[in-house]
């Protein structure tokens, strides 16, 4: 659905990048999301002190809570990979939430964005598996019986490919659906009051979708760390 007004798209039009702005709004707003994360990180790091500020307390609770949640699932070995999971989670969450701001577009409502995040997670899963098990990581794809190895290998390849589709299409579909509903309400019932309940629900959906991506990524990492049976 075509958005009636996108602030940063109009900004790019002013500097003569009309075609790029209209063809790739998800790229532009991905840059916006990354800028917001960098600024928030800089503000959080600047406020670090022996006597914690409110911002520092908040960030410590959020980050440590996410880390302990991951370690509870993966075990202590998974702590080294928290930075990947946390980065993807925060990026997706910010991308989801900025779509609720009038004049902004959620990059996660474009399949290219969600697929790129899924590729990062699935690729990292295999890198972690090889790091922990070396050449023996192949056993994760062979099954418990050598006679069944070719069949199990084919099934595992299909399953790992399906992870890309599962992660990307689930997030993409939910965000696009929310955008379509908001767009219809904007056209039918005005700019502010009618869409407010859907926008409030959108905040909840944004957190849930980011968390689902976060949780599935942890589960995939856990599977690659564990020994094959």
Secondary structure as the mmCIF struct_conf table of DSSP 4:
data_model
#
loop_
_struct_conf.conf_type_id
_struct_conf.id
_struct_conf.beg_label_comp_id
_struct_conf.beg_label_asym_id
_struct_conf.beg_label_seq_id
_struct_conf.end_label_comp_id
_struct_conf.end_label_asym_id
_struct_conf.end_label_seq_id
BEND BEND1 UNK A 4 UNK A 4
HELX_RH_AL_P HELX_RH_AL_P1 UNK A 7 UNK A 14
TURN_TY1_P TURN_TY1_P1 UNK A 15 UNK A 16
HELX_RH_AL_P HELX_RH_AL_P2 UNK A 18 UNK A 23
HELX_RH_AL_P HELX_RH_AL_P3 UNK A 25 UNK A 46
TURN_TY1_P TURN_TY1_P2 UNK A 47 UNK A 47
BEND BEND2 UNK A 50 UNK A 51
HELX_RH_AL_P HELX_RH_AL_P4 UNK A 54 UNK A 74
HELX_RH_3T_P HELX_RH_3T_P1 UNK A 76 UNK A 81
HELX_RH_AL_P HELX_RH_AL_P5 UNK A 82 UNK A 98
TURN_TY1_P TURN_TY1_P3 UNK A 99 UNK A 100
BEND BEND3 UNK A 101 UNK A 101
TURN_TY1_P TURN_TY1_P4 UNK A 102 UNK A 103
HELX_RH_3T_P HELX_RH_3T_P2 UNK A 107 UNK A 109
BEND BEND4 UNK A 110 UNK A 110
HELX_RH_AL_P HELX_RH_AL_P6 UNK A 111 UNK A 133
HELX_RH_3T_P HELX_RH_3T_P3 UNK A 134 UNK A 141
TURN_TY1_P TURN_TY1_P5 UNK A 142 UNK A 142
BEND BEND5 UNK A 144 UNK A 144
HELX_RH_3T_P HELX_RH_3T_P4 UNK A 146 UNK A 148
HELX_RH_AL_P HELX_RH_AL_P7 UNK A 149 UNK A 189
TURN_TY1_P TURN_TY1_P6 UNK A 190 UNK A 195
HELX_RH_AL_P HELX_RH_AL_P8 UNK A 196 UNK A 225
BEND BEND6 UNK A 226 UNK A 226
HELX_LH_PP_P HELX_LH_PP_P1 UNK A 227 UNK A 228
#
